[in-house]
Amino acid sequence: MTSQAFDPDRAILKTEDMFKPLAVGRTTSLRAALAQGRVREASDLLLLNHERGPIAFVKAEMAYHHVAQGEIEGEPYLVSF
């Protein structure tokens, strides 16, 4: 296996974000989200394994936003996909 050098000509560097990050203002349990119909049982999820417990993100939302950010008990986090 050969390693390839980074090619700066292939980088897409912009001063503005192409996609607006998903700002997470509050969370709810997965059980409640399923019961409320906000998440379907067949939904693909991405999981953040946090010391306070797992946090699930809907993969379709993350595929659009690419970044989610919020706070857990005053501690900021950022998830990228």
Backbone hydrogen bonds in HBPLUS format (Angstrom, degrees):
<---DONOR---> <-ACCEPTOR-->    atom                        ^
c    i                          cat <-CA-CA->   ^        H-A-AA   ^      H-
h    n   atom  resd res      DA  || num        DHA   H-A  angle D-A-AA Bond
n    s   type  num  typ     dist DA aas  dist angle  dist       angle   num
A0010-ARG N   A0007-ASP O   3.00 MM   3  5.74 162.9  2.03 123.8 128.9     1
A0011-ALA N   A0008-PRO O   3.25 MM   3  5.25 155.0  2.32 101.0 108.3     2
A0022-LEU N   A0067-VAL O   2.75 MM  45  6.06 168.0  1.76 160.0 156.6     3
A0069-GLN N   A0022-LEU O   2.94 MM  47  6.35 157.1  2.00 161.8 163.7     4
A0024-VAL N   A0069-GLN O   2.83 MM  45  5.84 170.3  1.84 154.8 157.5     5
A0033-ALA N   A0029-SER O   2.98 MM   4  6.27 161.9  2.01 152.2 157.6     6
A0034-LEU N   A0030-LEU O   2.91 MM   4  6.08 155.6  1.97 152.4 158.1     7
A0035-ALA N   A0031-ARG O   3.01 MM   4  6.23 162.0  2.04 147.0 152.1     8
A0036-GLN N   A0032-ALA O   2.87 MM   4  6.03 149.3  1.97 150.6 158.5     9
A0038-ARG N   A0033-ALA O   2.87 MM   5  5.03 133.7  2.09 158.0 161.5    10
A0039-VAL N   A0033-ALA O   3.25 MM   6  5.53 143.3  2.39 122.8 119.0    11
A0037-GLY N   A0034-LEU O   3.10 MM   3  5.11 153.7  2.17 101.8 109.9    12
A0043-SER N   A0040-ARG O   3.00 MM   3  5.23 164.3  2.02 111.9 116.7    13
A0059-LYS N   A0044-ASP O   2.91 MM  15  5.48 170.8  1.92 143.0 144.0    14
A0046-LEU N   A0057-PHE O   2.76 MM  11  5.07 160.3  1.79 151.2 158.2    15
A0057-PHE N   A0046-LEU O   2.76 MM  11  5.07 153.5  1.82 150.4 159.2    16
A0048-LEU N   A0055-ILE O   2.76 MM   7  5.06 162.6  1.79 151.6 157.8    17
A0055-ILE N   A0048-LEU O   2.92 MM   7  5.06 152.1  2.00 140.8 149.9    18
A0053-GLY N   A0050-HIS O   2.86 MM   3  5.14 160.1  1.89 114.5 120.9    19
A0061-GLU N   A0058-VAL O   3.06 MM   3  5.49 122.5  2.41 107.5 121.0    20
A0062-MET N   A0058-VAL O   3.06 MM   4  6.41 160.8  2.10 154.2 160.3    21
A0063-ALA N   A0059-LYS O   2.77 MM   4  5.96 145.4  1.89 149.3 159.1    22
A0064-TYR N   A0061-GLU O   3.18 MM   3  5.32 132.3  2.42  97.0 109.2    23
A0065-HIS N   A0061-GLU O   2.92 MM   4  6.18 175.8  1.92 162.2 160.9    24
A0066-HIS N   A0062-MET O   2.69 MM   4  4.94 148.3  1.79 130.2 141.0    25
A0081-PHE N   A0066-HIS O   2.77 MM  15  4.89 150.5  1.86 142.2 145.3    26
A0068-ALA N   A0079-VAL O   2.82 MM  11  5.16 157.6  1.87 151.3 158.0    27
A0079-VAL N   A0068-ALA O   2.77 MM  11  5.16 163.4  1.80 158.0 162.9    28
A0070-GLY N   A0077-TYR O   3.21 MM   7  5.60 153.5  2.28 138.3 144.8    29
A0077-TYR N   A0070-GLY O   2.88 MM   7  5.60 152.3  1.96 148.0 148.0    30
A0072-ILE N   A0075-GLU O   2.89 MM   3  5.16 159.1  1.93 138.6 141.8    31
A0075-GLU N   A0072-ILE O   2.99 MM   3  5.16 163.6  2.01 112.4 117.1    32
